[in-house]
Structures are given as structure tokens and as C-alpha cells.
Amino acid sequence: MAPSKPAALGHGQTSATTCANRVSAMVMAPTAHKFLRLAAICFFSVCCPLLKAGDAPQLLPDANEFRLTLAEDRHRTLPLGPSCTGEAAQTLTCRAFTLTLENLSKKAVRISWGGCNEPEIRIDRKEPSSSFGWFPVSQKKSDNCGPTTMHSLRLKPGEKNEYATRLISPRRDAESFAPGSYTLRAEWVLLGCTEEPEGADCLRPLQIIRPPSSASPFSFQEPVSVISNEVRADSPALPDLGEMKFSFEVNVTPASLAARIAPALRGKCAGKGVGTIECTAFHYKIGNSGTRIVRWTQGCRDFLPEYLADGQWRPVLETLTCTLNALVETPILPGAVVEGDFSLAWGYDISPFRNPGEYRFRLTLNPTACFASPDGRFCLTMYHDEPPVTSSELTVRTQ
């Protein structure tokens, strides 16, 4: 069958230039990594009827024409940074590593990256139970650090370039490690070009933006992912850091304000439902009464609601099964509090409180937390359950 003629652009369609701009934004985004760039190339064939995935050329030699070597560097004098003072300096998360990239090809190459002067380097630990067998433990932060500035390096045949970093830094996010031994490896996603002829600046023509496009040709290339060797690294056990102490205060939000304050009640309770138990919000404050910063983890059922019936406290029954697969971690400084709102509107049986009247409740916090680094960015210890803390008695009057 002969290919049909491309139709004129209409609603839901876009020009090749517009599509190219969208793909460029995906490729050059601060969070862009291997999978995002591959998705961008795939997006080419869906978004642009005039472009194909093969239109994104590979401008660098194949991955086997490079060698990436990862090595632990305990003598490296990199600044520890705000995350790594005190006991945190002893952790594997704060350890320094050196990555050496070597050009094994017979031609000079130029490699470029943008944003925060941080190359597209990710470090993984071996995790057989994960989907890919590896789990990321250190990667470039996705925060916007200001206007994008391009950085580049040139490697002649046989030439090497060293890049040193700690797993965590002001520009990198990292995971915490339990005591033990781990297998690590690095991946460096390369974008750039091959000099033809040698000595020619192949990057400059690629970085020129020609209107009406807002993207340069540099964005449209197949990335080259280079995987390093594997290394073993030990995570030490830290000394006893003491005990955690939490305070827990709960108040009933006035019915006239509940729908405006509690996100879960907005829209649902802005009208005639105000004043019912379904539209009642509890405002909580969780305080860190200890002497060290902690990271409190919030999941599905962090609060146990109870009500008073016949002189006894009874749990409010749950009606939904927890399906949350990502926890929310919140740093709490010593003496500080975190605040939020809680409602019985979703996930609880509120049938005992349907009739207008006066009801008595209390909430119990079951905190799960860890001691954290001085800036709260990662855990120094494993998460563990702390003793429950119960609020004072609360009176709710429904209409």
C-alpha cells in the first residue's frame, strides 16, 4: 500500500518545528536521564508525522569505545557539605568517589552537558530484587539552579578525564545505607560529538538555534550510556544516637473553615455538607521534642482515630485498603513542628456519627522515623517505629 499524503495540520496535530521544541524540552530538562531521552526519541514518531525515531543521530562513538572506571576515594579533599558534618561524615552516603572516563576510540570527541555543572552521572547499588537488578543511590538533583550553562570537555584518543563527587552533595541527591557491604556501579550518559576533522569545534555548530525553532540541533541525538566497573563499598554502623521524642497536638477545625483548610474537603464540603462529621477536619501538630533532627515518614495509616462509646474508646473502623507505595518523608528539626489536616471522610466508617449530636474523639500517632543528617536530607539510621503518642480528648458537634 502506498503511503498516504500527510494531512494538513489540525486540532491535536503539530508541526515538525513545534514537536522538535517539545522533544528538546524533554531532553534538556534538569531531570532528563537515559529513559527520558529515549522517551523523547520515541515521542518523535508519535508527535511528528514528518519525523522518525531514526532521525535522531548518534554523534559520539559507541559505548564500547569508552571506558568508565569507578573507584572509592577516601583521600579526596572534596568539601563535606552541609549534609555531611558530625556523625554523617562517617556514612557511605557522604563517601567520595572518582569516575575516570577514557576515550578508547581513534578520534577526538567533545562531550557537553548543562545545568549546575553536574554531568549526567548516576550511581547504583546492586539490588537483585529490583526490576533491573540495580537501584539508584546517587543522582543529579532535579532542582532548578538558574539559567542553563553548557559545560564541555574534550578527549583525544586514549585521553582520560577524572570527575570526583560524593554520593550526596549540594547538587546531588543520595540514599542512605544500612550497615553492611554494597556493590556499586556508575552510569554516565554522554551527549556530544566526534571531531571531523580533528581539532574542529564540532559542538559550536550544534548549539546554534535557528528560528523559528527554539532548540539547537545538539538536543536531537541518541545518547551514549557508558557503564562502569563494579566496586564494593562498606557502610559502617554509627554510635548510639540516643532516643527520639515526639509531641502530638490535635484540634478540631471550625466547620466554617474546614472546607477551606483541609485539601481533602475542598469542593466536597463547601456547601450544604458543612457541619457534618464527613466535613470535619482535625488539624494536627507533630513536634520533635528531642535533641537531633529526624525524618518522619508518612504513609497510609499514621493516625489511629478512636471515639468514646458507652464509656469505652473504640477504633473508627477502616473501609479502604491502603495501596500507597511511596512514603512521604519530612525532616523535623529539634523543637520544630510539622502541621497537617486529617479527616474521616475517606477510608473510615462514619455511619456511627451520621446523626446530629456531640461526639468525642482522640487520635493516636504511631510515628515511624529515623535520625537524619544535619540538614535532614538523608537518614543516619534505619527507620523504626517509635512509641505511640495519643492526643487529648476532642469534642465534635455535628449538625
Beta strands, then each sheet from edge to edge (+ up, - down):
strand 1: 66-72
strand 2: 96-103
strand 3: 109-114
strand 4: 121-126
strand 5: 134-140
strand 6: 150-155
strand 7: 160-166
strand 8: 172-174
strand 9: 180-190
strand 10: 192-194
strand 11: 224-227
strand 12: 231-235
strand 13: 246-253
strand 14: 281-288
strand 15: 294-298
strand 16: 303-309
strand 17: 312-315
strand 18: 328-332
strand 19: 337-343
strand 20: 357-365
strand 21: 368-371
strand 22: 384-385
strand 23: 389-390
strand 24: 394-398
sheet 1: 1+ 2- 7+
sheet 2: 6+ 3- 10+
sheet 3: 8+ 5- 4+ 9- 11+
sheet 4: 8+ 5- 4+ 9- 12+
sheet 5: 13+ 14- 19+
sheet 6: 18+ 15- 21+ 22-
sheet 7: 17+ 16- 20+ 23-
sheet 8: 17+ 16- 20+ 24-
end
